[in-house]
Amino acid sequence: MIQIGDQTHSFQDPLVLAVLAGAGALVLIFILLIMAVRAAGRSARLAEPLAMQMQGLGQRVQMLSDGQQQLAGGLTHVSEAQAASQANMLQLMEQRLGAVTQQMNENLQTSTRRTAQSLGDLQQRLQTIDKAQENITKLSGDVLSLQDILSNKQTRGAFGEIQLNDIVSKALPSDSYTLQATLSNGKRADCLIHLPNPPGPIAIDSKFPLEAYEALRSATTDWELNEAAKALRIAVKTHIKAISERYIIEGETADGALMFLPSEAVYAELHANFPAIVREGFEARVWIVSPTTCMATLNTMRAILKDARMREQAGAIRKELGLLYADVDRLGTRVENLDRHFGQAAKDITEIKISAEKAGKRARRLDNFDFEDVQVEDDGTVVPLESSKS
């Protein structure tokens, strides 16, 4: 701070600083004038070295100017080189960018094709799934229809009969069985197999205790399980008894009958958990069969029928064998006659060849004979030629 009169000024004030700078400049000029006057005497003595120094200084300035020019030229060259390098770098970057762009385009096209193909495959699979869904829906309807069929006792019986008819028609000839055959007691069996005696015709009847089996499968408590097992046992026993009384007739049918169960599951359940019922069926001469075991049983019956028919045809077969033997004997005789004729023909041909050879030899001798050397006598005698015998 500085105080002039009544006013106080700060050294940071620009005006104060300007005034102080002006005062300092005047003082400095004054001092320089004093020094210039004092140095005036010395300037003459120092003028020559100073001139030499100024000349050297001029040369150095010239060298500095030349170096500056060289530096400017170097900087220009460096600038041009840098510009060319930048241009090359830009060109290389453009090329690489173009290659990357092309590669990206190719990748995008490939990805687009693959995506389109995948979408096509996905569409085909969706169509396949739709078809499968339609089949499943149709199958569900068929299953519901089958459940409706099996829920009705009469339709369930018809279902078992149809399955039995299909198995029998595939296993046996059409003339070896009768469907819905009526026996002498007025009872009608689902199928009657015409086996020879023994054992005689055997009846097959279709039974399907589905309610008891389903109750057994759906039982959740021991009481329900016992009740369902009791119901199944009673149902099967009832069927066995009915078949034994209706379809086993002494002197008319075989000493036994078959009960056809159209369900492998029910058949397996009986043999696995109800062996006593199966034994009761054996005692009543009623054999329980499933579709699989029924086919095996029918194949055995077919072998029996084939053997019986072969025995029935044994007489005809022996007659045909006798006729065949006579035909073979006649054929042998005729072959011998033919062989004899062939032998005689071969002998005749051989003799003909011998006669031809002799005739040829005599013809050659006559051809070589010189008739001019022979003198013919005029006695009128003619010598007859004798015929040569072969």
TORLO-659179 format. One line per field, with one value per residue (C-alpha): residue in one letter; residue number from 1; y, z, x. Coordinates in steps of 0.001 Angstrom, whole numbers, plus 500000, padded with zeros to 6 digits. Example, Ala and Ser with C-alpha at 12.3 -4.5 7.8 and 13.67 -1.06 7.14 Angstrom:
# TORLO-659179
res = a|s .
n = 1|2 .
Y = 495500|498940 .
Z = 507800|507140 .
X = 512300|513670 .
This chain:
# TORLO-659179
res = m|i|q|i|g|d|q|t|h|s|f|q|d|p|l|v|l|a|v|l|a|g|a|g|a|l|v|l|i|f|i|l|l|i|m|a|v|r|a|a|g|r|s|a|r|l|a|e|p|l|a|m|q|m|q|g|l|g|q|r|v|q|m|l|s|d|g|q|q|q|l|a|g|g|l|t|h|v|s|e|a|q|a|a|s|q|a|n|m|l|q|l|m|e|q|r|l|g|a|v|t|q|q|m|n|e|n|l|q|t|s|t|r|r|t|a|q|s|l|g|d|l|q|q|r|l|q|t|i|d|k|a|q|e|n|i|t|k|l|s|g|d|v|l|s|l|q|d|i|l|s|n|k|q|t|r|g|a|f|g|e|i|q|l|n|d|i|v|s|k|a|l|p|s|d|s|y|t|l|q|a|t|l|s|n|g|k|r|a|d|c|l|i|h|l|p|n|p|p|g|p|i|a|i|d|s|k|f|p|l|e|a|y|e|a|l|r|s|a|t|t|d|w|e|l|n|e|a|a|k|a|l|r|i|a|v|k|t|h|i|k|a|i|s|e|r|y|i|i|e|g|e|t|a|d|g|a|l|m|f|l|p|s|e|a|v|y|a|e|l|h|a|n|f|p|a|i|v|r|e|g|f|e|a|r|v|w|i|v|s|p|t|t|c|m|a|t|l|n|t|m|r|a|i|l|k|d|a|r|m|r|e|q|a|g|a|i|r|k|e|l|g|l|l|y|a|d|v|d|r|l|g|t|r|v|e|n|l|d|r|h|f|g|q|a|a|k|d|i|t|e|i|k|i|s|a|e|k|a|g|k|r|a|r|r|l|d|n|f|d|f|e|d|v|q|v|e|d|d|g|t|v|v|p|l|e|s|s|k|s .
n = 1|2|3|4|5|6|7|8|9|10|11|12|13|14|15|16|17|18|19|20|21|22|23|24|25|26|27|28|29|30|31|32|33|34|35|36|37|38|39|40|41|42|43|44|45|46|47|48|49|50|51|52|53|54|55|56|57|58|59|60|61|62|63|64|65|66|67|68|69|70|71|72|73|74|75|76|77|78|79|80|81|82|83|84|85|86|87|88|89|90|91|92|93|94|95|96|97|98|99|100|101|102|103|104|105|106|107|108|109|110|111|112|113|114|115|116|117|118|119|120|121|122|123|124|125|126|127|128|129|130|131|132|133|134|135|136|137|138|139|140|141|142|143|144|145|146|147|148|149|150|151|152|153|154|155|156|157|158|159|160|161|162|163|164|165|166|167|168|169|170|171|172|173|174|175|176|177|178|179|180|181|182|183|184|185|186|187|188|189|190|191|192|193|194|195|196|197|198|199|200|201|202|203|204|205|206|207|208|209|210|211|212|213|214|215|216|217|218|219|220|221|222|223|224|225|226|227|228|229|230|231|232|233|234|235|236|237|238|239|240|241|242|243|244|245|246|247|248|249|250|251|252|253|254|255|256|257|258|259|260|261|262|263|264|265|266|267|268|269|270|271|272|273|274|275|276|277|278|279|280|281|282|283|284|285|286|287|288|289|290|291|292|293|294|295|296|297|298|299|300|301|302|303|304|305|306|307|308|309|310|311|312|313|314|315|316|317|318|319|320|321|322|323|324|325|326|327|328|329|330|331|332|333|334|335|336|337|338|339|340|341|342|343|344|345|346|347|348|349|350|351|352|353|354|355|356|357|358|359|360|361|362|363|364|365|366|367|368|369|370|371|372|373|374|375|376|377|378|379|380|381|382|383|384|385|386|387|388|389|390 .
Y = 500000|503534|506807|510004|512889|511787|508895|505378|503198|499456|498029|495697|498610|498709|502501|502398|499708|501767|504836|502848|501251|504664|506005|502978|503381|507012|506056|503315|505688|508149|505532|504336|507853|508126|504787|505763|508898|506915|504255|506686|506732|503014|502451|503602|501017|498309|499094|496893|493673|494409|494623|491320|489787|491237|489726|486325|486814|487501|484324|482329|483947|482932|479384|479410|480599|477816|475274|476700|476245|472674|472108|473538|471230|468257|469235|469471|466015|464612|466260|464819|461393|461615|462667|459763|457379|458680|458295|454733|454007|455454|453385|450248|450975|451486|448173|446370|448069|446974|443403|443399|444820|442181|439426|440757|440850|437259|436188|437988|436332|432933|433547|434675|431500|429328|431181|430753|427046|426661|428416|426094|423049|424444|424954|421365|420115|422210|420695|417240|418127|419374|416102|414161|416275|415478|411776|412010|413749|411076|408364|409962|409786|406149|405443|407116|405027|401917|402923|403416|399952|398319|400122|398330|394643|393643|395643|394306|390774|391622|393027|389740|387726|389847|389449|385687|385431|387315|385006|381819|382929|383594|380330|377698|376829|378128|374622|373534|375717|377157|380545|380861|377105|375774|372520|369806|371350|374584|376544|378566|378721|381616|379160|375378|373787|370558|368351|364617|362016|361955|364523|365689|369165|371710|374901|378351|381016|384641|386157|389566|390315|393920|395584|393381|393811|397614|397680|395607|397979|401134|399874|402183|400492|396930|396623|397800|395437|392464|393276|393695|390428|388663|390122|389011|385543|385185|386482|384088|381120|381924|381974|378694|377004|378282|377092|373701|373129|374482|373538|370172|367469|363823|362129|365415|367676|367194|366522|370162|373729|377006|380311|383186|386352|389190|390959|389901|391991|390108|386785|387741|388941|385612|383511|385788|386433|383957|380546|378798|379998|378666|375281|375244|375804|372797|370678|371776|371020|374675|376106|379881|381382|384900|386175|385005|381589|381109|381557|379005|376554|376987|376342|373039|372234|373011|370446|367893|368685|368346|364966|363735|364821|363107|359895|360245|360599|357717|355303|357756|358432|354683|354345|357262|355727|352424|354218|356165|352903|351414|354553|354375|350664|351345|354211|351894|349327|351987|353361|349868|349468|352828|351984|348715|350579|353052|350153|348483|351824|352384|348874|349497|352796|351142|348447|351117|352965|349748|349069|352676|352443|349179|350686|353762|351667|349661|352863|354259|351062|351180|354854|354100|351119|351733|350455|351188|348424|345816|344004|343061|339655|339314|335908|337546|336188|338611|338140|339278|341331|339696|341854|342322|341561|343946 .
Z = 500000|499263|500461|498390|500156|501279|498791|499437|496496|496349|494551|492757|491180|487414|487483|490346|488574|485367|487246|489034|485739|484088|486968|486851|483120|483531|486209|483997|481021|483189|484392|480853|479686|482455|481511|477849|478571|480620|478020|475169|475864|475960|472850|470575|471977|471893|468483|466516|468579|468659|464891|464626|467050|465089|461911|463611|464967|461439|460183|462975|462199|458550|459607|461882|458939|456747|459495|459857|456130|456304|459299|457370|454456|456838|458450|455024|454098|457401|456850|453326|454573|457376|454900|452571|455538|456634|453069|452906|456298|455262|452060|454001|456526|453683|452133|455440|456130|452690|453314|456742|455229|452472|455020|457201|454188|453286|456891|457006|453749|455031|458320|456429|454318|457365|459240|456311|456087|459824|459625|456762|458753|461770|459677|458405|461943|463080|460279|461380|464953|463773|461925|464975|467099|464721|464920|468698|468735|466455|468563|471680|470049|469141|472714|473995|471555|472796|476361|475418|473847|476849|479316|477897|478735|475444|473263|475335|474576|470870|471052|472486|469834|467009|468354|468700|465157|463824|465589|464542|460899|460735|462399|460904|457504|456973|456842|460167|462479|462850|464375|466648|466480|468143|470120|470790|474144|472417|473678|471169|471424|469986|468024|467549|466269|464308|465642|464812|467445|469738|471187|469086|468461|471071|471925|472566|474379|474935|478446|479631|483431|482947|485826|488479|486964|486814|490402|491360|489533|491011|494608|497054|500394|501596|501972|498388|497175|498966|497705|494112|494291|495629|492800|490161|491672|491665|488074|486689|488605|487216|483665|484180|485527|482683|480010|481662|481846|478418|476028|477270|476055|476269|472897|471037|471995|473318|477009|477596|476393|476107|477783|475709|477574|475038|477416|478116|481300|482792|481773|483398|486549|486925|486483|488694|491638|491295|490600|492509|489916|487103|488857|489309|485574|484952|487275|485407|482099|481065|479881|480047|477065|476042|472459|472412|473997|471938|468744|469944|470872|467492|465707|467583|466547|462948|463117|464486|461673|459100|460476|460565|456987|455881|457539|455819|452503|453149|450972|448116|448508|448328|445222|443571|444480|442832|439670|439760|440083|437053|435033|435951|435008|431621|431092|431783|429254|426623|427276|426803|423510|422340|423322|421373|418311|418621|418803|415655|413817|414782|413513|410208|409769|410391|407732|405286|405820|405118|401868|400753|401358|399274|396443|396458|396242|393249|391524|391842|390429|387428|386920|386821|384410|380803|378325|375260|376188|376008|372641|371998|370307|367508|368502|369624|373118|375719|379208|381624|384627|387907|390517|393470|396871|399556 .
X = 500000|501186|499673|499870|498189|494819|494687|495873|496833|497550|500542|498171|496355|497182|497525|500023|501949|502060|503321|506001|507047|507348|509416|511656|512097|513165|515675|517032|517370|519186|521590|522171|522997|525531|527002|527011|528982|531459|531696|532166|535860|536112|533958|536701|539078|536545|535097|537507|537047|533376|533306|535113|532692|529812|531266|531592|528161|526907|528549|526982|523651|524133|524995|522008|519895|521286|520612|517160|516609|517916|515708|512786|513606|513880|510643|509040|510394|509207|505840|505611|506689|504179|501485|502383|502410|499057|497732|499069|497647|494294|494354|495306|492600|490097|491166|490922|487619|486392|487582|485961|482779|482781|483437|480653|478331|479251|478799|475474|474384|475522|473791|470698|470702|471269|468586|466198|467080|466651|463321|462314|463382|461598|458465|458656|459120|456216|454137|455277|454382|450999|450400|451541|449230|446387|447267|447433|444065|442655|444262|442828|439419|440059|441148|438026|436010|437794|437067|433438|433437|435064|432804|429758|429509|427880|430271|433181|432011|431788|435315|436619|434763|436166|439711|439198|437841|440853|443321|441518|441190|444929|445969|443624|442128|438621|437088|438579|436453|432971|432170|429130|428581|425402|425815|423267|422356|421358|424375|426345|430128|432099|434251|434332|437551|436875|439656|439642|438800|440572|440282|437319|435883|436972|435047|436542|434541|435634|435370|436571|436314|437364|435470|437046|440510|440208|438990|442026|444386|442808|442666|444475|443792|444137|440368|439768|442506|440965|437470|438687|440654|437573|435444|437973|438195|434397|434078|436698|435271|431826|433172|435053|431960|429760|432213|432618|428862|427943|430720|432009|429586|430579|430581|430148|433043|436530|437095|437963|437397|439286|438454|439858|440925|441428|443841|447419|447376|444414|445986|449309|447526|445725|448873|450971|448641|445758|447329|444528|441991|444186|444401|440621|440342|442604|440468|437326|439118|438915|442218|442636|444453|445493|445900|449528|448991|445829|447837|450393|447616|445938|449239|449482|445908|446816|449613|447115|444670|447420|448479|444862|444245|447426|446251|442881|444625|447045|444984|444821|448515|449310|447099|448833|452201|451130|450108|453331|455321|453478|454173|457845|457989|456403|458766|461724|460462|459989|463450|464909|463028|464203|467755|467481|466188|469018|471525|470080|470091|473721|474618|472815|474568|477946|477229|476080|479349|481350|479406|479895|483626|483889|481830|484044|487218|485881|484734|488239|489775|487430|488244|491983|491586|493034|490517|492805|495259|492562|492064|488499|488070|485578|484349|481177|481500|480395|481709|479012|480034|479217|477632|479924|478609|479336 .
